[in-house]
Amino acid sequence: MSTVVSQTNFAGLKLRGRGKVRDIYELDDRLLIVATDRLSAFDVVLPTPIPDKGRVLTQISLFWFDKLSDVVPNHILAASNFPKELAPYAAELEGRAMLVRRTEPIPIECVVRGYISGSGWKDYQRTGGICGVALPAGLRESDRLPEPIFTPSTKATSGHDENISFAETVARIGAPLAERLRSISLALYRRASEHATAHGIIIADTKFEFGLVGDDVIWIDEALTPDSSRFWPAGQYSPGRSQPSFDKQYVRDYLERIGWNKQPPAPPLPPDVVAATRDKYREAYQRITGHALD
């Protein structure tokens, strides 16, 4: 098993910040993004890491960034053969780090939904649509939508992102950029869905993040991972209920079952939950890429 990395502390590098999962360092005009094995649930980082999780997130992202590079440029500069100043940290970086271009992040989460689930399902039950997009009556939970829809949200610095309408997106960033983001996001989702479906995975929904370099839109952050998407096993798909998934749903279900109040500190995870969650992440990687993580 690979080294488990809960947090990095690279003394010789400037730490830009820590997200729920990623540690980000500054290297002149570049950023080093390290996907740790931390896991968050209900917006709280858990005390128990999931072995291999950071490597899965990074390697799946690299797969999609490469496969879909003809749709939109991405921020990847290197994922191995790093500059010599990173050599002291090679063991912790292996398989889980990306050296990327700096961009000006666009303050919109670009969510695409091909199926009705999660907050989209709750919105539909209340309003008959999602983020202001009207949908046919009579849809069931997890039903496939007539066509994928773009349902943006705000990028919250803490707590939950907030779903917003396309009109609100236009008000925030202007019509030309909003329309570009919608077009790129839908194209990425359609292409990725075709590939995933052929490999036994339904991508129910996903979120993309983009940045600007001058006037150029650049795909940043992570790409179509189990943390940024709902991956469902196609062979078990059955609309009318929630679906099994290749992500941290197993952990969420456990935390619901033990009655945790969803406030920090989070409880530690037992070994069987850790092992099952690790296996879910690794299986998602193998199905999408066609080969095992190791």
Phi and psi in degrees as GROMACS dihedral restraints (atoms count N, CA, C in turn):
[ dihedral_restraints ]
;  ai    aj    ak    al  type     phi  dphi    fc
    3     4     5     6     1   -72.8    20    10
    4     5     6     7     1   167.9    20    10
    6     7     8     9     1   -61.7    20    10
    7     8     9    10     1   134.4    20    10
    9    10    11    12     1   -86.8    20    10
   10    11    12    13     1   128.2    20    10
   12    13    14    15     1  -120.7    20    10
   13    14    15    16     1   106.7    20    10
   15    16    17    18     1   -87.3    20    10
   16    17    18    19     1   -32.8    20    10
   18    19    20    21     1  -160.2    20    10
   19    20    21    22     1   143.6    20    10
   21    22    23    24     1  -104.1    20    10
   22    23    24    25     1   150.0    20    10
   24    25    26    27     1  -141.4    20    10
   25    26    27    28     1    85.4    20    10
   27    28    29    30     1   -93.2    20    10
   28    29    30    31     1    97.4    20    10
   30    31    32    33     1   -58.8    20    10
   31    32    33    34     1   -31.1    20    10
   33    34    35    36     1   -85.6    20    10
   34    35    36    37     1    -0.1    20    10
   36    37    38    39     1  -116.9    20    10
   37    38    39    40     1   154.2    20    10
   39    40    41    42     1   -86.5    20    10
   40    41    42    43     1   115.9    20    10
   42    43    44    45     1   -77.2    20    10
   43    44    45    46     1   121.1    20    10
   45    46    47    48     1   -83.4    20    10
   46    47    48    49     1   -36.7    20    10
   48    49    50    51     1   170.9    20    10
   49    50    51    52     1   168.1    20    10
   51    52    53    54     1  -122.1    20    10
   52    53    54    55     1   128.1    20    10
   54    55    56    57     1   -91.5    20    10
   55    56    57    58     1  -167.8    20    10
   57    58    59    60     1   -63.7    20    10
   58    59    60    61     1   -32.7    20    10
   60    61    62    63     1  -120.6    20    10
   61    62    63    64     1   -37.2    20    10
   63    64    65    66     1  -103.9    20    10
   64    65    66    67     1   142.9    20    10
   66    67    68    69     1  -104.3    20    10
   67    68    69    70     1   133.0    20    10
   69    70    71    72     1  -122.9    20    10
   70    71    72    73     1   128.5    20    10
   72    73    74    75     1  -117.9    20    10
   73    74    75    76     1   152.6    20    10
   75    76    77    78     1   -99.8    20    10
   76    77    78    79     1   131.5    20    10
   78    79    80    81     1  -129.9    20    10
   79    80    81    82     1    87.4    20    10
   81    82    83    84     1    55.9    20    10
   82    83    84    85     1  -117.9    20    10
   84    85    86    87     1   -92.8    20    10
   85    86    87    88     1    15.8    20    10
   87    88    89    90     1  -124.7    20    10
   88    89    90    91     1   164.3    20    10
   90    91    92    93     1  -122.9    20    10
   91    92    93    94     1   143.9    20    10
   93    94    95    96     1  -106.0    20    10
   94    95    96    97     1   117.6    20    10
   96    97    98    99     1  -107.1    20    10
   97    98    99   100     1   120.4    20    10
   99   100   101   102     1  -114.1    20    10
  100   101   102   103     1   117.3    20    10
  102   103   104   105     1   -86.4    20    10
  103   104   105   106     1   110.1    20    10
  105   106   107   108     1   -81.1    20    10
  106   107   108   109     1  -177.1    20    10
  108   109   110   111     1   -97.7    20    10
  109   110   111   112     1    14.6    20    10
  111   112   113   114     1   -64.3    20    10
  112   113   114   115     1   152.6    20    10
  114   115   116   117     1  -136.6    20    10
  115   116   117   118     1   134.7    20    10
  117   118   119   120     1  -112.1    20    10
  118   119   120   121     1   150.0    20    10
  120   121   122   123     1  -142.9    20    10
  121   122   123   124     1   134.6    20    10
  123   124   125   126     1    54.1    20    10
  124   125   126   127     1    38.1    20    10
  126   127   128   129     1    66.8    20    10
  127   128   129   130     1    20.5    20    10
  129   130   131   132     1  -122.6    20    10
  130   131   132   133     1   130.1    20    10
  132   133   134   135     1   -74.9    20    10
  133   134   135   136     1   129.1    20    10
  135   136   137   138     1   -82.6    20    10
  136   137   138   139     1   153.8    20    10
  138   139   140   141     1   -76.7    20    10
  139   140   141   142     1   -12.8    20    10
  141   142   143   144     1  -106.0    20    10
  142   143   144   145     1   117.8    20    10
  144   145   146   147     1   -75.2    20    10
  145   146   147   148     1   161.1    20    10
  147   148   149   150     1  -109.7    20    10
  148   149   150   151     1   108.9    20    10
  150   151   152   153     1   -53.8    20    10
  151   152   153   154     1   139.6    20    10
  153   154   155   156     1    77.5    20    10
  154   155   156   157     1    -9.1    20    10
  156   157   158   159     1   -60.1    20    10
  157   158   159   160     1   -46.3    20    10
  159   160   161   162     1   -63.1    20    10
  160   161   162   163     1   -39.4    20    10
  162   163   164   165     1   -65.1    20    10
  163   164   165   166     1   -41.5    20    10
  165   166   167   168     1   -61.1    20    10
  166   167   168   169     1   -46.6    20    10
  168   169   170   171     1   -60.5    20    10
  169   170   171   172     1   -43.8    20    10
  171   172   173   174     1   -68.7    20    10
  172   173   174   175     1   -46.1    20    10
  174   175   176   177     1   -70.6    20    10
  175   176   177   178     1   -34.7    20    10
  177   178   179   180     1   -66.0    20    10
  178   179   180   181     1   -43.1    20    10
  180   181   182   183     1   -58.7    20    10
  181   182   183   184     1   -46.1    20    10
  183   184   185   186     1   -61.3    20    10
  184   185   186   187     1   -38.2    20    10
  186   187   188   189     1   -59.3    20    10
  187   188   189   190     1   -49.3    20    10
  189   190   191   192     1   -71.1    20    10
  190   191   192   193     1   -41.0    20    10
  192   193   194   195     1   -55.8    20    10
  193   194   195   196     1   -41.6    20    10
  195   196   197   198     1   -71.2    20    10
  196   197   198   199     1   -46.8    20    10
  198   199   200   201     1   -64.8    20    10
  199   200   201   202     1   -33.0    20    10
  201   202   203   204     1  -109.3    20    10
  202   203   204   205     1    20.4    20    10
  204   205   206   207     1   -66.0    20    10
  205   206   207   208     1   -18.8    20    10
  207   208   209   210     1   -78.3    20    10
  208   209   210   211     1   -14.2    20    10
  210   211   212   213     1   -82.8    20    10
  211   212   213   214     1   -44.3    20    10
  213   214   215   216     1  -157.6    20    10
  214   215   216   217     1   142.0    20    10
  216   217   218   219     1   -64.1    20    10
  217   218   219   220     1   155.0    20    10
  219   220   221   222     1  -124.7    20    10
  220   221   222   223     1   176.3    20    10
  222   223   224   225     1   -92.0    20    10
  223   224   225   226     1     3.1    20    10
  225   226   227   228     1   -69.8    20    10
  226   227   228   229     1   129.3    20    10
  228   229   230   231     1  -107.6    20    10
  229   230   231   232     1   -41.1    20    10
  231   232   233   234     1  -160.5    20    10
  232   233   234   235     1   149.4    20    10
  234   235   236   237     1  -129.1    20    10
  235   236   237   238     1     4.4    20    10
  237   238   239   240     1  -160.4    20    10
  238   239   240   241     1   177.7    20    10
  240   241   242   243     1    48.8    20    10
  241   242   243   244     1    50.7    20    10
  243   244   245   246     1   -70.6    20    10
  244   245   246   247     1   162.6    20    10
  246   247   248   249     1   -56.4    20    10
  247   248   249   250     1   154.9    20    10
  249   250   251   252     1   -61.4    20    10
  250   251   252   253     1   -25.1    20    10
  252   253   254   255     1   -68.2    20    10
  253   254   255   256     1   -13.3    20    10
  255   256   257   258     1   -95.1    20    10
  256   257   258   259     1    -3.0    20    10
  258   259   260   261     1   -55.8    20    10
  259   260   261   262     1   -38.1    20    10
  261   262   263   264     1   -62.9    20    10
  262   263   264   265     1   -17.4    20    10
  264   265   266   267     1  -109.6    20    10
  265   266   267   268     1    16.9    20    10
  267   268   269   270     1   -56.1    20    10
  268   269   270   271     1   -41.1    20    10
  270   271   272   273     1   -64.0    20    10
  271   272   273   274     1   -39.7    20    10
  273   274   275   276     1   -77.5    20    10
  274   275   276   277     1   -25.1    20    10
  276   277   278   279     1   -84.7    20    10
  277   278   279   280     1   -22.8    20    10
  279   280   281   282     1   -55.1    20    10
  280   281   282   283     1   119.3    20    10
  282   283   284   285     1    79.1    20    10
  283   284   285   286     1    -7.2    20    10
  285   286   287   288     1  -127.0    20    10
  286   287   288   289     1     9.9    20    10
  288   289   290   291     1  -126.6    20    10
  289   290   291   292     1   151.5    20    10
  291   292   293   294     1  -135.8    20    10
  292   293   294   295     1   131.6    20    10
  294   295   296   297     1   -93.8    20    10
  295   296   297   298     1   124.3    20    10
  297   298   299   300     1  -132.5    20    10
  298   299   300   301     1   161.2    20    10
  300   301   302   303     1   -70.2    20    10
  301   302   303   304     1   146.4    20    10
  303   304   305   306     1   -78.2    20    10
  304   305   306   307     1   140.8    20    10
  306   307   308   309     1  -134.1    20    10
  307   308   309   310     1   172.7    20    10
  309   310   311   312     1   -93.7    20    10
  310   311   312   313     1   102.8    20    10
  312   313   314   315     1   -60.1    20    10
  313   314   315   316     1   138.3    20    10
  315   316   317   318     1   -85.7    20    10
  316   317   318   319     1   127.8    20    10
  318   319   320   321     1   -79.4    20    10
  319   320   321   322     1    45.5    20    10
  321   322   323   324     1  -136.2    20    10
  322   323   324   325     1   131.8    20    10
  324   325   326   327     1   -85.0    20    10
  325   326   327   328     1   122.4    20    10
  327   328   329   330     1   -95.9    20    10
  328   329   330   331     1    93.1    20    10
  330   331   332   333     1   -94.3    20    10
  331   332   333   334     1   132.8    20    10
  333   334   335   336     1  -120.4    20    10
  334   335   336   337     1   133.6    20    10
  336   337   338   339     1  -121.4    20    10
  337   338   339   340     1   128.4    20    10
  339   340   341   342     1  -106.4    20    10
  340   341   342   343     1   -14.1    20    10
  342   343   344   345     1  -136.7    20    10
  343   344   345   346     1   161.6    20    10
  345   346   347   348     1  -102.1    20    10
  346   347   348   349     1   113.3    20    10
  348   349   350   351     1  -158.1    20    10
  349   350   351   352     1   168.1    20    10
  351   352   353   354     1    58.9    20    10
  352   353   354   355     1  -136.0    20    10
  354   355   356   357     1   -65.6    20    10
  355   356   357   358     1   -27.1    20    10
  357   358   359   360     1   -64.3    20    10
  358   359   360   361     1   -40.4    20    10
  360   361   362   363     1   -64.0    20    10
  361   362   363   364     1   -42.4    20    10
  363   364   365   366     1   -65.2    20    10
  364   365   366   367     1   -41.2    20    10
  366   367   368   369     1   -62.6    20    10
  367   368   369   370     1   -44.4    20    10
  369   370   371   372     1   -61.5    20    10
  370   371   372   373     1   -41.2    20    10
  372   373   374   375     1   -63.3    20    10
  373   374   375   376     1   -33.2    20    10
  375   376   377   378     1   -80.2    20    10
  376   377   378   379     1   -40.9    20    10
  378   379   380   381     1  -120.9    20    10
  379   380   381   382     1   -13.1    20    10
  381   382   383   384     1    81.0    20    10
  382   383   384   385     1     8.6    20    10
  384   385   386   387     1  -153.9    20    10
  385   386   387   388     1  -174.6    20    10
  387   388   389   390     1  -132.3    20    10
  388   389   390   391     1   123.5    20    10
  390   391   392   393     1    52.6    20    10
  391   392   393   394     1    37.2    20    10
  393   394   395   396     1    84.8    20    10
  394   395   396   397     1    -3.4    20    10
  396   397   398   399     1   -87.7    20    10
  397   398   399   400     1   114.1    20    10
  399   400   401   402     1   -68.7    20    10
  400   401   402   403     1   140.0    20    10
  402   403   404   405     1  -128.1    20    10
  403   404   405   406     1   158.7    20    10
  405   406   407   408     1   -60.2    20    10
  406   407   408   409     1   150.3    20    10
  408   409   410   411     1   -71.4    20    10
  409   410   411   412     1   156.1    20    10
  411   412   413   414     1    84.9    20    10
  412   413   414   415     1     9.8    20    10
  414   415   416   417     1   -70.2    20    10
  415   416   417   418     1   145.0    20    10
  417   418   419   420     1   -99.9    20    10
  418   419   420   421     1   159.9    20    10
  420   421   422   423     1   -55.8    20    10
  421   422   423   424     1   133.8    20    10
  423   424   425   426     1    75.5    20    10
  424   425   426   427     1     5.5    20    10
  426   427   428   429     1   -63.2    20    10
  427   428   429   430     1   147.9    20    10
  429   430   431   432     1   -73.0    20    10
  430   431   432   433     1   136.8    20    10
  432   433   434   435     1   -77.8    20    10
  433   434   435   436     1   154.9    20    10
  435   436   437   438     1   -53.4    20    10
  436   437   438   439     1   -36.6    20    10
  438   439   440   441     1  -155.8    20    10
  439   440   441   442     1   155.0    20    10
  441   442   443   444     1   -58.8    20    10
  442   443   444   445     1   146.5    20    10
  444   445   446   447     1  -125.5    20    10
  445   446   447   448     1   150.1    20    10
  447   448   449   450     1   -97.0    20    10
  448   449   450   451     1   117.2    20    10
  450   451   452   453     1  -130.0    20    10
  451   452   453   454     1    82.7    20    10
  453   454   455   456     1   -67.7    20    10
  454   455   456   457     1   165.4    20    10
  456   457   458   459     1  -143.9    20    10
  457   458   459   460     1   166.0    20    10
  459   460   461   462     1   -73.2    20    10
  460   461   462   463     1   161.4    20    10
  462   463   464   465     1  -102.8    20    10
  463   464   465   466     1   100.2    20    10
  465   466   467   468     1   -78.2    20    10
  466   467   468   469     1   135.5    20    10
  468   469   470   471     1   -76.2    20    10
  469   470   471   472     1   -22.1    20    10
  471   472   473   474     1  -151.0    20    10
  472   473   474   475     1   155.0    20    10
  474   475   476   477     1    73.7    20    10
  475   476   477   478     1  -152.8    20    10
  477   478   479   480     1   -90.5    20    10
  478   479   480   481     1   145.8    20    10
  480   481   482   483     1   -69.2    20    10
  481   482   483   484     1   156.4    20    10
  483   484   485   486     1  -116.6    20    10
  484   485   486   487     1   123.9    20    10
  486   487   488   489     1   -63.8    20    10
  487   488   489   490     1   137.9    20    10
  489   490   491   492     1  -134.0    20    10
  490   491   492   493     1   162.6    20    10
  492   493   494   495     1   -80.6    20    10
  493   494   495   496     1   166.7    20    10
  495   496   497   498     1   -64.5    20    10
  496   497   498   499     1   -36.0    20    10
  498   499   500   501     1   -61.3    20    10
  499   500   501   502     1   -39.6    20    10
  501   502   503   504     1   -67.2    20    10
  502   503   504   505     1   -36.4    20    10
  504   505   506   507     1   -61.8    20    10
  505   506   507   508     1   -44.3    20    10
  507   508   509   510     1   -60.0    20    10
  508   509   510   511     1   -42.0    20    10
  510   511   512   513     1   -63.2    20    10
  511   512   513   514     1   -31.4    20    10
  513   514   515   516     1   -84.1    20    10
  514   515   516   517     1   -38.8    20    10
  516   517   518   519     1  -126.0    20    10
  517   518   519   520     1    -1.2    20    10
  519   520   521   522     1    92.7    20    10
  520   521   522   523     1   150.0    20    10
  522   523   524   525     1   -64.1    20    10
  523   524   525   526     1   -45.6    20    10
  525   526   527   528     1   -58.8    20    10
  526   527   528   529     1   -45.7    20    10
  528   529   530   531     1   -70.5    20    10
  529   530   531   532     1   -40.1    20    10
  531   532   533   534     1   -59.7    20    10
  532   533   534   535     1   -42.1    20    10
  534   535   536   537     1   -69.0    20    10
  535   536   537   538     1   -36.7    20    10
  537   538   539   540     1   -63.0    20    10
  538   539   540   541     1   -45.0    20    10
  540   541   542   543     1   -63.1    20    10
  541   542   543   544     1   -40.9    20    10
  543   544   545   546     1   -63.6    20    10
  544   545   546   547     1   -45.4    20    10
  546   547   548   549     1   -63.6    20    10
  547   548   549   550     1   -46.1    20    10
  549   550   551   552     1   -64.5    20    10
  550   551   552   553     1   -44.5    20    10
  552   553   554   555     1   -61.9    20    10
  553   554   555   556     1   -43.4    20    10
  555   556   557   558     1   -67.1    20    10
  556   557   558   559     1   -38.0    20    10
  558   559   560   561     1   -65.4    20    10
  559   560   561   562     1   -43.1    20    10
  561   562   563   564     1   -61.6    20    10
  562   563   564   565     1   -45.7    20    10
  564   565   566   567     1   -62.5    20    10
  565   566   567   568     1   -44.8    20    10
  567   568   569   570     1   -62.5    20    10
  568   569   570   571     1   -44.8    20    10
  570   571   572   573     1   -64.6    20    10
  571   572   573   574     1   -45.7    20    10
  573   574   575   576     1   -64.6    20    10
  574   575   576   577     1   -39.2    20    10
  576   577   578   579     1   -63.2    20    10
  577   578   579   580     1   -40.1    20    10
  579   580   581   582     1   -60.0    20    10
  580   581   582   583     1   -45.8    20    10
  582   583   584   585     1   -64.9    20    10
  583   584   585   586     1   -48.1    20    10
  585   586   587   588     1   -63.5    20    10
  586   587   588   589     1   -42.0    20    10
  588   589   590   591     1   -60.6    20    10
  589   590   591   592     1   -38.5    20    10
  591   592   593   594     1   -65.7    20    10
  592   593   594   595     1   -17.5    20    10
  594   595   596   597     1  -112.0    20    10
  595   596   597   598     1    20.0    20    10
  597   598   599   600     1    82.2    20    10
  598   599   600   601     1    18.3    20    10
  600   601   602   603     1  -125.4    20    10
  601   602   603   604     1   132.0    20    10
  603   604   605   606     1   -94.4    20    10
  604   605   606   607     1   125.9    20    10
  606   607   608   609     1   -93.0    20    10
  607   608   609   610     1    99.2    20    10
  609   610   611   612     1   -68.1    20    10
  610   611   612   613     1   -42.1    20    10
  612   613   614   615     1  -161.1    20    10
  613   614   615   616     1   166.1    20    10
  615   616   617   618     1  -159.8    20    10
  616   617   618   619     1   163.0    20    10
  618   619   620   621     1  -126.4    20    10
  619   620   621   622     1   141.1    20    10
  621   622   623   624     1  -116.4    20    10
  622   623   624   625     1   152.3    20    10
  624   625   626   627     1  -125.7    20    10
  625   626   627   628     1   144.2    20    10
  627   628   629   630     1  -132.6    20    10
  628   629   630   631     1   155.5    20    10
  630   631   632   633     1  -131.5    20    10
  631   632   633   634     1   172.6    20    10
  633   634   635   636     1  -116.6    20    10
  634   635   636   637     1   138.1    20    10
  636   637   638   639     1  -121.9    20    10
  637   638   639   640     1   102.4    20    10
  639   640   641   642     1    64.7    20    10
  640   641   642   643     1  -124.2    20    10
  642   643   644   645     1   -97.0    20    10
  643   644   645   646     1     0.7    20    10
  645   646   647   648     1   -85.5    20    10
  646   647   648   649     1   131.4    20    10
  648   649   650   651     1   -84.5    20    10
  649   650   651   652     1   128.1    20    10
  651   652   653   654     1  -121.7    20    10
  652   653   654   655     1   133.4    20    10
  654   655   656   657     1   -78.8    20    10
  655   656   657   658     1   124.4    20    10
  657   658   659   660     1  -127.2    20    10
  658   659   660   661     1  -180.0    20    10
  660   661   662   663     1    70.2    20    10
  661   662   663   664     1  -122.3    20    10
  663   664   665   666     1  -114.9    20    10
  664   665   666   667     1   164.8    20    10
  666   667   668   669     1  -130.0    20    10
  667   668   669   670     1   107.5    20    10
  669   670   671   672     1    51.2    20    10
  670   671   672   673     1    53.2    20    10
  672   673   674   675     1  -100.3    20    10
  673   674   675   676     1   169.4    20    10
  675   676   677   678     1   -65.0    20    10
  676   677   678   679     1   -16.0    20    10
  678   679   680   681     1   -85.4    20    10
  679   680   681   682     1   -26.2    20    10
  681   682   683   684     1  -106.6    20    10
  682   683   684   685     1     4.4    20    10
  684   685   686   687     1  -144.0    20    10
  685   686   687   688     1   161.2    20    10
  687   688   689   690     1  -100.6    20    10
  688   689   690   691     1   112.7    20    10
  690   691   692   693     1  -103.3    20    10
  691   692   693   694     1   121.2    20    10
  693   694   695   696     1  -113.0    20    10
  694   695   696   697     1   139.2    20    10
  696   697   698   699     1   -67.0    20    10
  697   698   699   700     1   119.9    20    10
  699   700   701   702     1   -61.2    20    10
  700   701   702   703     1   -33.6    20    10
  702   703   704   705     1   -69.0    20    10
  703   704   705   706     1   -15.8    20    10
  705   706   707   708     1  -110.2    20    10
  706   707   708   709     1     8.7    20    10
  708   709   710   711     1   -67.0    20    10
  709   710   711   712     1   128.4    20    10
  711   712   713   714     1  -151.5    20    10
  712   713   714   715     1    98.4    20    10
  714   715   716   717     1   -64.6    20    10
  715   716   717   718     1   160.1    20    10
  717   718   719   720     1   105.3    20    10
  718   719   720   721     1     0.4    20    10
  720   721   722   723     1  -158.8    20    10
  721   722   723   724     1   174.0    20    10
  723   724   725   726     1   -71.9    20    10
  724   725   726   727     1   157.9    20    10
  726   727   728   729     1  -112.3    20    10
  727   728   729   730     1   150.6    20    10
  729   730   731   732     1   -62.6    20    10
  730   731   732   733     1   153.4    20    10
  732   733   734   735     1  -147.6    20    10
  733   734   735   736     1   162.2    20    10
  735   736   737   738     1   -97.2    20    10
  736   737   738   739     1    57.7    20    10
  738   739   740   741     1  -150.6    20    10
  739   740   741   742     1  -152.5    20    10
  741   742   743   744     1   -86.2    20    10
  742   743   744   745     1    15.0    20    10
  744   745   746   747     1   -58.9    20    10
  745   746   747   748     1   -33.9    20    10
  747   748   749   750     1   -58.4    20    10
  748   749   750   751     1   -40.0    20    10
  750   751   752   753     1   -70.1    20    10
  751   752   753   754     1   -44.9    20    10
  753   754   755   756     1   -57.2    20    10
  754   755   756   757     1   -44.7    20    10
  756   757   758   759     1   -61.1    20    10
  757   758   759   760     1   -41.5    20    10
  759   760   761   762     1   -62.1    20    10
  760   761   762   763     1   -45.9    20    10
  762   763   764   765     1   -65.4    20    10
  763   764   765   766     1   -36.0    20    10
  765   766   767   768     1   -64.9    20    10
  766   767   768   769     1   -40.7    20    10
  768   769   770   771     1   -65.3    20    10
  769   770   771   772     1   -36.4    20    10
  771   772   773   774     1   -86.4    20    10
  772   773   774   775     1    -2.8    20    10
  774   775   776   777     1    78.4    20    10
  775   776   777   778     1    24.3    20    10
  777   778   779   780     1   -60.3    20    10
  778   779   780   781     1   141.3    20    10
  780   781   782   783     1   -82.2    20    10
  781   782   783   784     1     3.8    20    10
  783   784   785   786     1    66.8    20    10
  784   785   786   787     1    22.8    20    10
  786   787   788   789     1  -116.5    20    10
  787   788   789   790     1   144.7    20    10
  789   790   791   792     1   -65.5    20    10
  790   791   792   793     1   150.5    20    10
  792   793   794   795     1   -80.2    20    10
  793   794   795   796     1   148.5    20    10
  795   796   797   798     1   -80.4    20    10
  796   797   798   799     1   151.2    20    10
  798   799   800   801     1   -75.0    20    10
  799   800   801   802     1   154.2    20    10
  801   802   803   804     1   -67.3    20    10
  802   803   804   805     1   155.2    20    10
  804   805   806   807     1   -95.7    20    10
  805   806   807   808     1   139.4    20    10
  807   808   809   810     1   -72.0    20    10
  808   809   810   811     1   157.9    20    10
  810   811   812   813     1   -55.7    20    10
  811   812   813   814     1   -36.1    20    10
  813   814   815   816     1   -68.8    20    10
  814   815   816   817     1   -35.1    20    10
  816   817   818   819     1   -70.5    20    10
  817   818   819   820     1   -40.4    20    10
  819   820   821   822     1   -60.6    20    10
  820   821   822   823     1   -47.5    20    10
  822   823   824   825     1   -63.9    20    10
  823   824   825   826     1   -43.3    20    10
  825   826   827   828     1   -66.5    20    10
  826   827   828   829     1   -38.0    20    10
  828   829   830   831     1   -68.1    20    10
  829   830   831   832     1   -43.8    20    10
  831   832   833   834     1   -56.7    20    10
  832   833   834   835     1   -44.3    20    10
  834   835   836   837     1   -63.2    20    10
  835   836   837   838     1   -36.7    20    10
  837   838   839   840     1   -63.2    20    10
  838   839   840   841     1   -46.1    20    10
  840   841   842   843     1   -62.5    20    10
  841   842   843   844     1   -45.7    20    10
  843   844   845   846     1   -64.6    20    10
  844   845   846   847     1   -38.3    20    10
  846   847   848   849     1   -65.9    20    10
  847   848   849   850     1   -39.7    20    10
  849   850   851   852     1   -58.7    20    10
  850   851   852   853     1   -44.4    20    10
  852   853   854   855     1   -60.7    20    10
  853   854   855   856     1   -46.5    20    10
  855   856   857   858     1   -64.8    20    10
  856   857   858   859     1   -41.3    20    10
  858   859   860   861     1   -65.1    20    10
  859   860   861   862     1   -43.1    20    10
  861   862   863   864     1   -71.9    20    10
  862   863   864   865     1   -42.7    20    10
  864   865   866   867     1   -91.0    20    10
  865   866   867   868     1   -21.7    20    10
  867   868   869   870     1    89.5    20    10
  868   869   870   871     1     2.9    20    10
  870   871   872   873     1  -147.2    20    10
  871   872   873   874     1   159.6    20    10
  873   874   875   876     1   -70.7    20    10
  874   875   876   877     1   156.5    20    10
  876   877   878   879     1   -60.1    20    10
  877   878   879   880     1   -36.6    20    10
